[in-house]
């Protein structure tokens, strides 16, 4: 799991841009073990955009935020 395979990465002229952290990513030395990593998802054979991945990830985090232990 590194930036090159993340759905939040947008490729721009041989550079990567992370939509989660709003920063450029060095593709020669991508970061690993990011807790915001999300596998690329496809719809009708086309990959979702980084913006769509970010929306889905935010919704997933919000749904898990209010879950607590069962009593």
Backbone bond lengths (Angstrom), bond angles and torsions (degrees), N, CA, C in turn:
res aa  C-N    CA-C-N  psi(-1)  N-CA   C-N-CA  omega(-1)  CA-C   N-CA-C  phi
1 X - - - 1.438 - - 1.530 109.10 -
2 X 1.314 114.60 103.27 1.448 117.82 173.20 1.515 109.25 -137.31
3 X 1.301 115.60 177.45 1.464 121.52 -173.79 1.530 113.39 -57.53
4 X 1.315 117.72 -31.87 1.462 120.64 -176.05 1.517 112.78 -63.90
5 X 1.324 117.75 -24.74 1.464 122.00 -177.32 1.526 112.58 -108.44
6 X 1.320 116.76 10.09 1.462 121.57 -176.33 1.522 110.72 -88.16
7 X 1.321 116.60 142.78 1.452 121.75 178.45 1.522 113.54 -72.54
8 X 1.333 117.14 -13.94 1.461 121.09 -179.15 1.529 112.73 -88.29
9 X 1.335 117.51 -2.25 1.464 121.94 -178.29 1.521 110.60 -89.49
10 X 1.323 115.57 129.04 1.456 121.34 175.09 1.522 107.39 -111.58
11 X 1.324 116.29 126.89 1.458 120.67 -179.96 1.521 109.29 -84.75
12 X 1.331 116.36 127.88 1.456 122.72 179.21 1.523 109.15 -134.96
13 X 1.327 117.84 105.83 1.468 121.97 174.41 1.523 113.43 44.60
14 X 1.313 116.68 62.38 1.463 123.83 177.78 1.524 113.68 65.23
15 X 1.302 116.60 15.75 1.458 121.65 174.18 1.513 108.38 -128.66
16 X 1.298 115.42 155.43 1.451 120.04 176.38 1.519 109.81 -110.27
17 X 1.324 115.52 150.69 1.460 121.12 178.36 1.524 108.01 -130.79
18 X 1.331 116.28 123.06 1.458 121.88 179.88 1.524 109.55 -86.64
19 X 1.336 116.51 122.29 1.457 120.87 179.81 1.524 112.36 -75.47
20 X 1.317 118.89 -23.55 1.461 121.37 178.91 1.529 110.66 -72.49
21 X 1.344 116.57 -48.99 1.459 120.77 -175.50 1.522 113.49 -99.45
22 X 1.330 117.26 -2.77 1.461 122.48 178.46 1.524 111.68 53.21
23 X 1.350 115.89 51.14 1.458 119.92 178.88 1.520 109.95 -144.85
24 X 1.327 115.27 159.08 1.456 121.37 177.75 1.520 109.28 -76.10
25 X 1.327 115.17 145.34 1.460 121.89 -179.57 1.521 108.79 -115.16
26 X 1.316 116.06 130.44 1.457 121.30 175.91 1.529 107.92 -76.00
27 X 1.327 116.99 112.30 1.463 120.52 -175.55 1.519 112.57 -72.59
28 X 1.334 118.05 -18.20 1.462 120.50 177.03 1.523 111.11 -76.18
29 X 1.328 116.33 -25.08 1.465 121.25 179.02 1.525 108.65 -139.10
30 X 1.345 117.25 71.76 1.466 119.58 -178.28 1.525 111.54 -69.83
31 X 1.314 115.06 151.79 1.455 120.01 178.11 1.524 110.19 -72.87
32 X 1.316 116.29 153.91 1.461 121.42 179.09 1.524 109.34 -126.94
33 X 1.300 115.51 164.35 1.471 122.78 176.51 1.530 113.04 58.20
34 X 1.306 117.05 40.64 1.466 121.14 176.52 1.530 108.12 -81.83
35 X 1.317 117.02 131.65 1.465 119.57 -178.46 1.526 112.34 -71.70
36 X 1.333 117.70 -12.14 1.456 121.35 179.30 1.531 112.42 -97.63
37 X 1.329 117.82 7.51 1.463 121.68 179.12 1.526 109.73 -57.84
38 X 1.327 115.79 135.76 1.465 121.05 176.66 1.528 107.53 -137.58
39 X 1.328 115.05 130.43 1.461 119.37 178.15 1.519 110.01 -63.69
40 X 1.326 115.46 144.57 1.460 119.61 177.65 1.520 109.01 -64.33
41 X 1.325 115.57 133.93 1.457 121.46 178.69 1.518 108.85 -111.81
42 X 1.313 114.31 149.91 1.458 120.47 -176.89 1.518 110.16 -123.03
43 X 1.314 114.48 145.20 1.456 120.74 175.51 1.518 107.41 -134.03
44 X 1.319 116.85 122.00 1.465 123.11 -177.40 1.520 111.71 56.44
45 X 1.326 116.97 35.77 1.454 121.52 176.91 1.515 114.97 84.69
46 X 1.324 118.53 -7.42 1.463 122.26 179.58 1.521 109.33 -108.09
47 X 1.338 115.78 140.04 1.458 120.10 177.84 1.523 109.98 -71.38
48 X 1.324 115.73 142.16 1.459 120.09 175.16 1.523 109.06 -67.53
49 X 1.315 117.09 154.40 1.463 121.14 179.38 1.528 109.30 -74.77
50 X 1.333 117.38 161.30 1.467 119.63 176.57 1.531 112.39 -58.25
51 X 1.326 117.49 -34.50 1.457 120.44 178.12 1.527 110.79 -63.69
52 X 1.329 116.66 -42.05 1.466 120.80 179.25 1.532 110.84 -66.23
53 X 1.339 116.62 -39.95 1.455 120.19 176.85 1.526 110.50 -61.22
54 X 1.333 116.98 -41.10 1.461 121.30 -179.52 1.528 111.15 -64.27
55 X 1.312 117.24 -41.10 1.470 121.18 178.19 1.525 110.52 -62.85
56 X 1.328 116.70 -45.57 1.464 120.49 179.29 1.521 111.37 -63.13
57 X 1.330 116.37 -40.93 1.455 120.20 -179.68 1.525 111.14 -66.32
58 X 1.327 117.62 -42.59 1.460 121.05 177.99 1.524 111.45 -60.94
59 X 1.324 116.85 -41.53 1.457 120.59 178.33 1.520 110.98 -64.07
60 X 1.323 116.62 -39.49 1.459 120.87 179.10 1.529 110.91 -64.79
61 X 1.337 117.12 -44.54 1.462 120.57 178.48 1.524 111.47 -63.24
62 X 1.326 117.47 -41.16 1.470 120.79 179.78 1.523 111.53 -64.72
63 X 1.332 116.82 -37.40 1.460 119.39 -179.35 1.521 111.46 -69.02
64 X 1.324 117.93 -30.03 1.453 121.59 179.92 1.518 112.79 -85.47
65 X 1.326 117.50 -18.04 1.452 121.82 -174.79 1.518 113.34 -63.29
66 X 1.283 118.24 -40.39 1.451 122.01 -175.20 1.520 113.65 -89.53
67 X 1.319 118.07 3.55 1.458 120.47 179.74 1.515 109.41 -83.79
68 X 1.274 115.92 131.00 1.473 121.08 178.58 1.516 109.60 -124.41
69 X 1.304 116.02 -174.47 1.468 119.05 178.99 1.522 110.87 -68.14
70 X 1.303 114.68 147.77 1.470 121.00 177.42 1.523 108.50 -77.51
71 X 1.310 116.48 140.01 1.487 119.77 179.18 1.496 109.50 -108.65
